[in-house]
Amino acid sequence: MKTVAQTVIEANRFYTIAAHTGSVIEAVESAKNESSIRLGKYDHKPEQEWSFVRVGDGVYRIRNRASGKLIDLMMTGTANGTWLHLWEDVGGTSQMWTVEPTPAGTVRLRSSWASGKCIDTVGMGVADGAQLQIWQETAGEDQLWTITEVKDRAKRAAKAAKEEEPAVAPVEKAEEKPVEAAPVKAEPVVEAAKAEEKPAEPTPAKVEAPAAEAPKAPKAEEAKPEVKAEPAKAAPAAKAPAKKPTTKKTSRAARKKAAAKK
């Protein structure tokens, strides 16, 4: 039998886990504990992608990309037919799975808690929506899974978003014609006497009259130095001849008139 190369599981990467029909294991309502796990068509959703957290040689916890919760056994059951669900990481053995390769390039996922029972579909279902469970190993393909690394999820998401955008007709860019430079016509040089430009007479600047100064208070005359007058020498006065007093004669009529006034 020809052996098919296995996908190498590495930390911090995400993978799809597909059934032989091409449908993948997905989580339903992945934000909650006890969310069911089933088959579904791959739509590049984080609920359909898983990382493998290594806890031992070939033993892993299988973590959902959307919620970070792990594939677990409902009620930590061990019997055939125990359903799978999501649960937060509790470090329990019921959340540990051994990845067992097959020569065909597929793997079996065996429960470390339930004595090596394998992940299977309820009622050997193959349609989308089939619930997952554990069952003892059988020879069918229901327990065989293909692990594939998710490499181009971001590119596909960008392509899908671009396809959803309304198509916009490309705008034709008007062809730009080079602008031809107009030929410069050479004009004959005419020697003409340039009119002498009369220099503009400068406008006389208006001279503002200086503000009248307030009259200054008259300066107090400086006190002249006091000149000490020398006593003049009196010339010897010549003795004038003594005049004889004149006796004014009053008339009788005048005396009467003066007495009448009194």
ChimeraX attribute file (.defattr): number of C-alpha atoms within 10 A of each C-alpha:
attribute: neighborCount
match mode: 1-to-1
recipient: residues
	/A:1	5
	/A:2	7
	/A:3	9
	/A:4	12
	/A:5	12
	/A:6	16
	/A:7	15
	/A:8	8
	/A:9	18
	/A:10	13
	/A:11	9
	/A:12	8
	/A:13	15
	/A:14	22
	/A:15	21
	/A:16	23
	/A:17	21
	/A:18	22
	/A:19	22
	/A:20	14
	/A:21	14
	/A:22	16
	/A:23	21
	/A:24	23
	/A:25	26
	/A:26	28
	/A:27	27
	/A:28	19
	/A:29	15
	/A:30	23
	/A:31	17
	/A:32	15
	/A:33	14
	/A:34	20
	/A:35	17
	/A:36	20
	/A:37	25
	/A:38	24
	/A:39	26
	/A:40	22
	/A:41	16
	/A:42	17
	/A:43	10
	/A:44	15
	/A:45	12
	/A:46	17
	/A:47	22
	/A:48	28
	/A:49	25
	/A:50	28
	/A:51	22
	/A:52	21
	/A:53	18
	/A:54	17
	/A:55	12
	/A:56	10
	/A:57	8
	/A:58	12
	/A:59	19
	/A:60	19
	/A:61	25
	/A:62	21
	/A:63	23
	/A:64	25
	/A:65	20
	/A:66	16
	/A:67	18
	/A:68	17
	/A:69	25
	/A:70	25
	/A:71	25
	/A:72	29
	/A:73	24
	/A:74	17
	/A:75	12
	/A:76	16
	/A:77	16
	/A:78	19
	/A:79	14
	/A:80	14
	/A:81	17
	/A:82	20
	/A:83	25
	/A:84	25
	/A:85	25
	/A:86	28
	/A:87	24
	/A:88	17
	/A:89	14
	/A:90	11
	/A:91	9
	/A:92	12
	/A:93	15
	/A:94	21
	/A:95	23
	/A:96	26
	/A:97	28
	/A:98	21
	/A:99	19
	/A:100	13
	/A:101	19
	/A:102	15
	/A:103	12
	/A:104	14
	/A:105	16
	/A:106	23
	/A:107	20
	/A:108	23
	/A:109	22
	/A:110	24
	/A:111	24
	/A:112	18
	/A:113	18
	/A:114	22
	/A:115	11
	/A:116	18
	/A:117	23
	/A:118	24
	/A:119	25
	/A:120	32
	/A:121	24
	/A:122	18
	/A:123	12
	/A:124	15
	/A:125	14
	/A:126	18
	/A:127	14
	/A:128	17
	/A:129	17
	/A:130	19
	/A:131	23
	/A:132	24
	/A:133	24
	/A:134	26
	/A:135	23
	/A:136	16
	/A:137	15
	/A:138	11
	/A:139	7
	/A:140	9
	/A:141	14
	/A:142	21
	/A:143	24
	/A:144	23
	/A:145	26
	/A:146	20
	/A:147	20
	/A:148	16
	/A:149	18
	/A:150	14
	/A:151	11
	/A:152	9
	/A:153	14
	/A:154	11
	/A:155	10
	/A:156	12
	/A:157	14
	/A:158	10
	/A:159	11
	/A:160	11
	/A:161	10
	/A:162	11
	/A:163	10
	/A:164	8
	/A:165	8
	/A:166	7
	/A:167	8
	/A:168	6
	/A:169	6
	/A:170	6
	/A:171	6
	/A:172	6
	/A:173	6
	/A:174	6
	/A:175	6
	/A:176	6
	/A:177	6
	/A:178	6
	/A:179	6
	/A:180	6
	/A:181	6
	/A:182	6
	/A:183	6
	/A:184	6
	/A:185	6
	/A:186	6
	/A:187	6
	/A:188	6
	/A:189	6
	/A:190	6
	/A:191	6
	/A:192	6
	/A:193	6
	/A:194	6
	/A:195	6
	/A:196	6
	/A:197	6
	/A:198	6
	/A:199	6
	/A:200	6
	/A:201	6
	/A:202	6
	/A:203	6
	/A:204	6
	/A:205	6
	/A:206	6
	/A:207	6
	/A:208	6
	/A:209	6
	/A:210	6
	/A:211	6
	/A:212	6
	/A:213	6
	/A:214	6
	/A:215	6
	/A:216	6
	/A:217	6
	/A:218	6
	/A:219	6
	/A:220	6
	/A:221	6
	/A:222	6
	/A:223	6
	/A:224	6
	/A:225	6
	/A:226	6
	/A:227	6
	/A:228	6
	/A:229	6
	/A:230	6
	/A:231	6
	/A:232	6
	/A:233	6
	/A:234	6
	/A:235	6
	/A:236	6
	/A:237	6
	/A:238	6
	/A:239	6
	/A:240	6
	/A:241	6
	/A:242	6
	/A:243	6
	/A:244	6
	/A:245	6
	/A:246	6
	/A:247	6
	/A:248	6
	/A:249	6
	/A:250	8
	/A:251	8
	/A:252	8
	/A:253	9
	/A:254	10
	/A:255	10
	/A:256	10
	/A:257	10
	/A:258	9
	/A:259	9
	/A:260	8
	/A:261	6
	/A:262	5
